[in-house]
Protein backbone atom coordinates (compact mmCIF):
# COMPACT_ATOMS: atom_id res chain seq x y z
CA UNK A 1 0.00 0.00 0.00
CA UNK A 2 1.37 3.40 -1.01
CA UNK A 3 1.61 6.41 1.32
CA UNK A 4 -1.25 8.06 -0.56
CA UNK A 5 -3.46 5.00 -0.17
CA UNK A 6 -2.69 4.90 3.55
CA UNK A 7 -3.53 8.59 3.97
CA UNK A 8 -6.81 8.19 2.07
CA UNK A 9 -7.70 5.18 4.19
CA UNK A 10 -6.79 6.74 7.52
CA UNK A 11 -7.53 10.44 7.01
CA UNK A 12 -10.26 10.76 4.39
CA UNK A 13 -13.06 11.10 6.94
CA UNK A 14 -11.37 13.73 9.08
CA UNK A 15 -10.19 15.76 6.09
CA UNK A 16 -13.67 15.70 4.60
CA UNK A 17 -15.17 16.69 7.95
CA UNK A 18 -12.87 19.71 8.18
CA UNK A 19 -13.71 20.75 4.63
CA UNK A 20 -17.46 20.42 5.18
CA UNK A 21 -17.16 22.43 8.38
CA UNK A 22 -15.15 25.10 6.56
CA UNK A 23 -17.31 25.45 3.44
CA UNK A 24 -20.69 24.14 4.56
CA UNK A 25 -21.22 22.13 1.37
CA UNK A 26 -20.84 18.38 1.18
CA UNK A 27 -20.61 18.27 -2.61
CA UNK A 28 -17.95 20.98 -2.75
CA UNK A 29 -15.88 19.36 0.02
CA UNK A 30 -15.98 15.87 -1.51
CA UNK A 31 -15.11 17.07 -5.02
CA UNK A 32 -12.25 19.22 -3.72
CA UNK A 33 -10.76 16.37 -1.69
CA UNK A 34 -11.06 13.97 -4.63
CA UNK A 35 -9.27 16.51 -6.84
CA UNK A 36 -6.52 16.86 -4.23
CA UNK A 37 -6.02 13.08 -4.11
CA UNK A 38 -5.85 12.96 -7.89
CA UNK A 39 -3.25 15.73 -7.87
CA UNK A 40 -1.21 13.88 -5.26
CA UNK A 41 -1.28 10.73 -7.37
CA UNK A 42 0.24 12.74 -10.24
CA UNK A 43 2.82 14.82 -8.37
CA UNK A 44 4.04 12.79 -5.39
CA UNK A 45 5.79 10.09 -7.45
CA UNK A 46 7.84 12.78 -9.21
CA UNK A 47 8.26 15.42 -6.48
CA UNK A 48 8.39 13.12 -3.47
CA UNK A 49 5.95 12.56 -0.62
CA UNK A 50 5.50 15.73 1.48
CA UNK A 51 6.52 15.75 5.13
CA UNK A 52 2.88 15.98 6.22
CA UNK A 53 0.80 14.22 3.54
CA UNK A 54 -2.55 14.89 5.22
CA UNK A 55 -1.78 18.61 5.54
CA UNK A 56 -0.79 18.69 1.86
CA UNK A 57 -4.12 17.14 0.86
CA UNK A 58 -6.07 19.52 3.10
CA UNK A 59 -4.31 22.59 1.71
CA UNK A 60 -4.74 21.38 -1.87
CA UNK A 61 -8.41 20.58 -1.29
CA UNK A 62 -9.03 23.99 0.29
CA UNK A 63 -7.41 25.69 -2.71
CA UNK A 64 -9.58 23.74 -5.11
CA UNK A 65 -12.72 24.48 -3.13
CA UNK A 66 -11.93 28.18 -3.13
CA UNK A 67 -11.11 28.06 -6.84
CA UNK A 68 -14.55 26.63 -7.48
CA UNK A 69 -16.23 29.17 -5.21
CA UNK A 70 -14.34 31.93 -7.00
CA UNK A 71 -15.50 30.64 -10.38
CA UNK A 72 -19.08 30.39 -9.16
CA UNK A 73 -18.95 33.84 -7.63
CA UNK A 74 -17.45 35.43 -10.72
CA UNK A 75 -19.98 33.68 -12.94
CA UNK A 76 -22.82 34.94 -10.76
CA UNK A 77 -21.19 38.38 -10.48
CA UNK A 78 -22.00 38.47 -6.79
CA UNK A 79 -18.53 38.66 -5.19
CA UNK A 80 -15.67 40.86 -6.36
CA UNK A 81 -12.77 38.87 -7.75
CA UNK A 82 -10.26 40.55 -5.43
CA UNK A 83 -12.26 39.59 -2.34
CA UNK A 84 -12.20 35.94 -3.36
CA UNK A 85 -8.49 36.15 -4.19
CA UNK A 86 -7.79 37.58 -0.74
CA UNK A 87 -9.67 34.73 0.92
CA UNK A 88 -7.77 32.22 -1.19
CA UNK A 89 -4.45 33.73 -0.14
CA UNK A 90 -5.39 33.52 3.54
CA UNK A 91 -6.67 29.98 3.18
CA UNK A 92 -3.49 28.78 1.50
CA UNK A 93 -1.57 29.63 4.68
CA UNK A 94 -3.70 27.40 6.90
CA UNK A 95 -2.47 23.96 7.88
CA UNK A 96 -3.67 21.07 10.00
CA UNK A 97 -3.43 23.27 13.08
CA UNK A 98 -7.05 22.62 13.99
CA UNK A 99 -7.20 21.50 17.60
CA UNK A 100 -7.94 17.87 18.36
CA UNK A 101 -11.13 18.91 20.10
CA UNK A 102 -12.44 20.70 17.01
CA UNK A 103 -11.40 17.83 14.75
CA UNK A 104 -13.22 15.30 16.91
CA UNK A 105 -16.31 17.47 16.87
CA UNK A 106 -16.30 17.78 13.07
CA UNK A 107 -15.74 14.04 12.53
CA UNK A 108 -18.66 13.23 14.78
CA UNK A 109 -20.80 15.69 12.85
CA UNK A 110 -19.89 13.98 9.57
CA UNK A 111 -20.60 10.50 10.93
CA UNK A 112 -24.00 11.60 12.22
CA UNK A 113 -24.77 13.52 9.02
CA UNK A 114 -24.19 10.41 6.89
CA UNK A 115 -26.52 8.45 9.17
CA UNK A 116 -29.27 11.06 8.92
CA UNK A 117 -32.77 9.72 9.72
CA UNK A 118 -34.00 10.91 6.31
CA UNK A 119 -31.91 8.16 4.67
CA UNK A 120 -32.68 4.47 4.58
CA UNK A 121 -30.24 2.29 6.47
CA UNK A 122 -28.84 0.90 3.22
CA UNK A 123 -28.29 4.38 1.78
CA UNK A 124 -26.77 5.60 5.05
CA UNK A 125 -24.43 2.60 5.16
CA UNK A 126 -23.23 3.22 1.61
CA UNK A 127 -22.78 6.96 2.16
CA UNK A 128 -20.93 6.39 5.45
CA UNK A 129 -18.49 3.98 3.83
CA UNK A 130 -17.93 6.41 0.96
CA UNK A 131 -17.60 9.68 2.86
CA UNK A 132 -16.40 8.79 6.35
CA UNK A 133 -14.18 5.84 5.51
CA UNK A 134 -13.14 6.85 1.99
CA UNK A 135 -14.17 3.52 0.41
CA UNK A 136 -14.39 3.97 -3.36
CA UNK A 137 -17.75 3.93 -5.11
CA UNK A 138 -16.63 0.79 -6.98
CA UNK A 139 -15.91 -1.02 -3.72
CA UNK A 140 -19.16 0.16 -2.13
CA UNK A 141 -21.02 -1.16 -5.17
CA UNK A 142 -19.20 -4.46 -4.82
CA UNK A 143 -20.19 -4.69 -1.18
CA UNK A 144 -23.87 -4.15 -1.94
CA UNK A 145 -23.76 -6.40 -5.01
CA UNK A 146 -24.90 -3.78 -7.50
CA UNK A 147 -23.25 -2.28 -10.62
CA UNK A 148 -21.05 0.75 -10.01
CA UNK A 149 -23.36 3.13 -11.95
CA UNK A 150 -26.29 2.00 -9.81
CA UNK A 151 -24.37 2.69 -6.61
CA UNK A 152 -23.15 6.05 -7.96
CA UNK A 153 -26.77 7.02 -8.59
CA UNK A 154 -27.80 5.90 -5.09
CA UNK A 155 -25.02 7.92 -3.52
CA UNK A 156 -26.01 10.95 -5.55
CA UNK A 157 -29.62 10.65 -4.38
CA UNK A 158 -28.44 10.30 -0.79
CA UNK A 159 -26.29 13.43 -1.10
CA UNK A 160 -29.24 15.35 -2.51
CA UNK A 161 -31.37 14.29 0.45
CA UNK A 162 -28.74 15.76 2.73
CA UNK A 163 -28.43 18.99 0.76
CA UNK A 164 -30.53 20.91 3.27
CA UNK A 165 -29.37 19.03 6.37
CA UNK A 166 -27.43 21.09 8.89
CA UNK A 167 -23.85 20.09 9.67
CA UNK A 168 -24.26 20.16 13.42
CA UNK A 169 -24.54 17.84 16.38
CA UNK A 170 -28.09 16.89 17.38
CA UNK A 171 -29.30 18.08 20.79
CA UNK A 172 -28.19 15.90 23.73
CA UNK A 173 -31.57 14.20 24.08
CA UNK A 174 -31.50 13.15 20.39
CA UNK A 175 -27.86 11.99 20.30
CA UNK A 176 -28.43 8.42 21.60
CA UNK A 177 -31.00 7.76 18.89
CA UNK A 178 -28.65 8.96 16.17
CA UNK A 179 -25.82 6.88 17.61
CA UNK A 180 -28.06 3.81 17.49
CA UNK A 181 -28.73 4.53 13.82
CA UNK A 182 -24.98 4.71 13.13
CA UNK A 183 -24.46 1.42 14.97
CA UNK A 184 -27.10 -0.31 12.85
CA UNK A 185 -25.63 1.17 9.67
CA UNK A 186 -22.12 -0.01 10.57
CA UNK A 187 -23.26 -3.52 11.48
CA UNK A 188 -25.26 -3.74 8.26
CA UNK A 189 -22.08 -3.03 6.30
CA UNK A 190 -20.06 -5.40 8.49
CA UNK A 191 -22.42 -8.36 8.12
CA UNK A 192 -22.67 -7.77 4.39
CA UNK A 193 -18.90 -8.19 4.24
CA UNK A 194 -19.14 -11.62 5.86
CA UNK A 195 -22.34 -12.74 4.14
CA UNK A 196 -21.23 -14.30 0.84
CA UNK A 197 -23.19 -12.79 -2.00
CA UNK A 198 -23.55 -13.88 -5.60
CA UNK A 199 -20.57 -14.96 -7.66
CA UNK A 200 -17.17 -16.21 -6.62
CA UNK A 201 -16.47 -14.10 -3.55
CA UNK A 202 -16.41 -16.17 -0.38
CA UNK A 203 -16.36 -13.08 1.84
CA UNK A 204 -15.15 -9.48 1.84
CA UNK A 205 -13.14 -9.16 5.04
CA UNK A 206 -11.58 -5.87 3.91
CA UNK A 207 -14.94 -4.11 3.77
CA UNK A 208 -16.01 -5.69 7.05
CA UNK A 209 -12.81 -4.27 8.50
CA UNK A 210 -13.76 -0.79 7.27
CA UNK A 211 -17.13 -1.06 9.03
CA UNK A 212 -15.37 -2.15 12.22
CA UNK A 213 -13.06 0.85 11.94
CA UNK A 214 -16.13 3.09 11.66
CA UNK A 215 -17.43 1.86 15.02
CA UNK A 216 -14.01 2.41 16.56
CA UNK A 217 -14.00 5.96 15.16
CA UNK A 218 -17.51 6.60 16.47
CA UNK A 219 -16.57 5.33 19.91
CA UNK A 220 -13.46 7.53 19.99
CA UNK A 221 -15.21 10.76 18.99
CA UNK A 222 -18.42 10.56 21.00
CA UNK A 223 -18.58 13.00 23.89
CA UNK A 224 -18.52 11.73 27.47
CA UNK A 225 -21.78 11.37 29.29
CA UNK A 226 -23.70 8.94 27.09
CA UNK A 227 -26.30 6.99 29.07
CA UNK A 228 -24.78 3.81 30.47
CA UNK A 229 -27.05 1.58 28.38
CA UNK A 230 -25.98 3.31 25.17
CA UNK A 231 -22.29 3.06 26.13
CA UNK A 232 -22.76 -0.65 26.87
CA UNK A 233 -24.39 -1.26 23.49
CA UNK A 234 -21.62 0.59 21.65
CA UNK A 235 -18.89 -1.34 23.47
CA UNK A 236 -20.80 -4.57 22.83
CA UNK A 237 -21.08 -3.84 19.11
CA UNK A 238 -17.35 -3.20 18.82
CA UNK A 239 -16.66 -6.40 20.76
CA UNK A 240 -19.06 -8.39 18.56
CA UNK A 241 -17.40 -7.16 15.39
CA UNK A 242 -13.91 -7.82 16.78
CA UNK A 243 -14.85 -11.38 17.73
CA UNK A 244 -16.31 -12.15 14.32
CA UNK A 245 -13.51 -10.38 12.46
CA UNK A 246 -10.86 -12.22 14.47
CA UNK A 247 -11.72 -15.42 12.56
CA UNK A 248 -11.14 -13.97 9.09
CA UNK A 249 -7.95 -15.92 8.35
CA UNK A 250 -9.63 -19.23 9.18
CA UNK A 251 -12.90 -18.74 7.28
CA UNK A 252 -11.51 -19.75 3.88
CA UNK A 253 -9.12 -22.56 2.93
CA UNK A 254 -8.00 -23.13 -0.67
CA UNK A 255 -10.87 -20.95 -1.86
CA UNK A 256 -13.45 -23.01 0.01
CA UNK A 257 -15.71 -21.85 2.84
CA UNK A 258 -14.76 -23.24 6.27
CA UNK A 259 -17.56 -23.32 8.83
CA UNK A 260 -16.93 -22.44 12.47
CA UNK A 261 -16.60 -26.02 13.83
CA UNK A 262 -13.98 -26.86 11.20
CA UNK A 263 -11.85 -23.72 11.48
CA UNK A 264 -8.23 -23.84 12.60
CA UNK A 265 -8.42 -21.88 15.84
CA UNK A 266 -4.72 -21.26 15.73
CA UNK A 267 -5.41 -18.87 12.85
CA UNK A 268 -7.79 -16.73 14.89
CA UNK A 269 -6.49 -13.29 15.89
CA UNK A 270 -6.36 -13.88 19.63
CA UNK A 271 -5.25 -10.33 20.39
CA UNK A 272 -8.56 -9.13 18.94
CA UNK A 273 -10.42 -11.75 20.96
CA UNK A 274 -8.71 -10.48 24.12
CA UNK A 275 -9.60 -6.88 23.25
CA UNK A 276 -13.23 -7.85 22.72
CA UNK A 277 -13.44 -9.79 25.99
CA UNK A 278 -11.99 -6.80 27.83
CA UNK A 279 -14.62 -4.55 26.27
CA UNK A 280 -17.37 -6.89 27.44
CA UNK A 281 -16.11 -7.35 31.01
CA UNK A 282 -17.88 -4.29 32.54
CA UNK A 283 -21.21 -5.18 30.90
CA UNK A 284 -21.57 -8.95 31.48
CA UNK A 285 -24.20 -8.35 34.16
CA UNK A 286 -25.73 -5.26 32.55
CA UNK A 287 -29.37 -5.32 31.40
CA UNK A 288 -29.56 -7.38 28.20
CA UNK A 289 -29.54 -5.62 24.83
CA UNK A 290 -29.35 -7.00 21.27
CA UNK A 291 -25.68 -6.31 20.52
CA UNK A 292 -24.59 -7.31 24.03
CA UNK A 293 -26.33 -10.70 23.80
CA UNK A 294 -24.90 -11.36 20.33
CA UNK A 295 -21.44 -10.42 21.56
CA UNK A 296 -21.74 -12.77 24.52
CA UNK A 297 -22.70 -15.58 22.13
CA UNK A 298 -19.67 -14.82 19.95
CA UNK A 299 -17.48 -14.73 23.06
CA UNK A 300 -18.59 -18.25 24.03
CA UNK A 301 -17.29 -19.51 20.68
CA UNK A 302 -14.08 -17.49 20.99
CA UNK A 303 -13.10 -18.71 24.45
CA UNK A 304 -13.91 -22.39 23.86
CA UNK A 305 -10.67 -24.36 23.38
CA UNK A 306 -12.40 -26.63 20.84
CA UNK A 307 -15.83 -26.98 19.21
CA UNK A 308 -16.69 -29.85 21.54
CA UNK A 309 -16.04 -27.66 24.59
CA UNK A 310 -18.39 -24.87 23.51
CA UNK A 311 -20.95 -23.99 26.20
CA UNK A 312 -23.99 -24.56 23.99
CA UNK A 313 -26.45 -24.45 26.89
CA UNK A 314 -25.34 -20.92 27.74
CA UNK A 315 -25.60 -19.95 24.07
CA UNK A 316 -29.19 -21.23 23.94
CA UNK A 317 -29.97 -19.15 27.04
CA UNK A 318 -28.53 -16.06 25.37
CA UNK A 319 -30.67 -16.67 22.29
CA UNK A 320 -33.73 -17.09 24.50
CA UNK A 321 -32.99 -13.68 26.01
CA UNK A 322 -32.44 -12.24 22.55
CA UNK A 323 -35.78 -13.57 21.34
CA UNK A 324 -37.47 -11.65 24.15
CA UNK A 325 -35.96 -8.48 22.68
CA UNK A 326 -35.82 -9.22 18.94
CA UNK A 327 -38.05 -12.05 17.72
CA UNK A 328 -36.82 -12.51 14.16
CA UNK A 329 -36.45 -15.52 11.83
CA UNK A 330 -32.66 -15.11 11.81
CA UNK A 331 -32.48 -15.26 15.60
CA UNK A 332 -34.75 -18.32 15.63
CA UNK A 333 -32.61 -20.04 13.00
CA UNK A 334 -29.42 -19.40 14.97
CA UNK A 335 -31.11 -20.54 18.16
CA UNK A 336 -32.18 -23.78 16.44
CA UNK A 337 -28.56 -24.49 15.48
CA UNK A 338 -27.52 -23.98 19.11
CA UNK A 339 -30.38 -26.17 20.35
CA UNK A 340 -29.26 -28.95 17.98
CA UNK A 341 -25.74 -28.79 19.39
CA UNK A 342 -26.95 -28.73 22.98
CA UNK A 343 -29.81 -31.23 22.79
CA UNK A 344 -29.50 -33.10 19.51
CA UNK A 345 -30.69 -32.71 15.90
CA UNK A 346 -34.28 -33.73 16.67
CA UNK A 347 -34.59 -30.87 19.14
CA UNK A 348 -33.02 -28.56 16.58
CA UNK A 349 -35.60 -29.55 13.95
CA UNK A 350 -38.38 -28.91 16.46
CA UNK A 351 -36.94 -25.45 17.11
CA UNK A 352 -37.14 -24.75 13.36
CA UNK A 353 -40.86 -25.39 13.31
CA UNK A 354 -42.71 -22.31 12.10
CA UNK A 355 -39.56 -20.44 11.03
CA UNK A 356 -39.90 -18.75 7.63
CA UNK A 357 -36.82 -17.14 6.11
CA UNK A 358 -36.07 -16.29 2.46
CA UNK A 359 -32.91 -17.66 0.91
CA UNK A 360 -30.93 -20.87 1.16
CA UNK A 361 -29.81 -20.87 4.79
CA UNK A 362 -32.99 -22.26 6.34
CA UNK A 363 -33.23 -25.34 4.05
CA UNK A 364 -29.44 -25.82 4.40
CA UNK A 365 -29.71 -26.03 8.20
CA UNK A 366 -32.74 -28.31 7.94
CA UNK A 367 -30.85 -30.55 5.53
CA UNK A 368 -27.89 -30.81 7.89
CA UNK A 369 -30.08 -31.81 10.83
CA UNK A 370 -32.04 -34.34 8.76
CA UNK A 371 -28.77 -35.90 7.59
CA UNK A 372 -27.58 -36.22 11.19
CA UNK A 373 -30.78 -38.11 11.97
CA UNK A 374 -30.20 -40.49 9.05
CA UNK A 375 -33.24 -39.19 7.17
CA UNK A 376 -31.26 -39.02 3.95
CA UNK A 377 -34.08 -38.74 1.39
CA UNK A 378 -35.51 -35.73 3.22
CA UNK A 379 -32.02 -34.28 3.63
CA UNK A 380 -31.33 -34.53 -0.13
CA UNK A 381 -34.61 -32.77 -0.88
CA UNK A 382 -33.69 -29.98 1.54
CA UNK A 383 -30.19 -29.67 0.07
CA UNK A 384 -31.70 -29.40 -3.42
CA UNK A 385 -33.98 -26.60 -2.20
CA UNK A 386 -30.99 -24.79 -0.68
CA UNK A 387 -28.91 -25.20 -3.85
CA UNK A 388 -31.73 -23.79 -5.97
CA UNK A 389 -31.63 -20.56 -3.94
CA UNK A 390 -27.88 -20.20 -3.38
CA UNK A 391 -26.07 -17.77 -5.68
CA UNK A 392 -22.58 -17.85 -4.14
CA UNK A 393 -20.07 -20.22 -5.71
CA UNK A 394 -18.27 -21.08 -2.47
CA UNK A 395 -21.47 -21.81 -0.56
CA UNK A 396 -22.82 -23.86 -3.47
CA UNK A 397 -19.63 -25.92 -3.46
CA UNK A 398 -20.05 -26.56 0.27
CA UNK A 399 -23.69 -27.56 -0.15
CA UNK A 400 -22.84 -29.87 -3.05
CA UNK A 401 -20.17 -31.55 -0.95
CA UNK A 402 -22.60 -32.07 1.93
CA UNK A 403 -25.24 -33.43 -0.44
CA UNK A 404 -22.74 -35.89 -1.92
CA UNK A 405 -21.83 -37.02 1.60
CA UNK A 406 -25.54 -37.54 2.26
CA UNK A 407 -25.80 -39.70 -0.89
CA UNK A 408 -22.98 -41.80 0.54
CA UNK A 409 -24.85 -42.14 3.82
Secondary structure, DSSP 8 states (H G I E B T S, - for coil): --HHHHHHHHHHHHHHHHHHHHHS-HHHHHHHHHHHHHHHHHHHHHH---SSHHHHHHHHHHHHHHHHHHHHHHHHT-S-HHHHHHHHHHHHT--S---HHHHHHHHHHHHHHHT-TTS-HHHHHHHHHHHTS---HHHHHHHTTS-HHHHHHHHHHHHHHTTT---S---HHHHHHHHHHHHHHHHHHHHHHHS--SBS-S--HHHHHHHHHHHHHHHHHS-S---HHHHHHHHHHHHHHHHHHTTGGGSEETTEE--GGGS-GGGS-HHHHHHHHHHHHTTTTS---HHHHHHHHHHHHHH-SSGGG--HHHHHHHHHHHHHH---HHHHHHHHHHHHHHH-HHHHHHHHTT---SSSHHHHHHHHHHHHTT-HHHHHHHHHHHHHH--BHHHHHHHHHHHHHHHT-
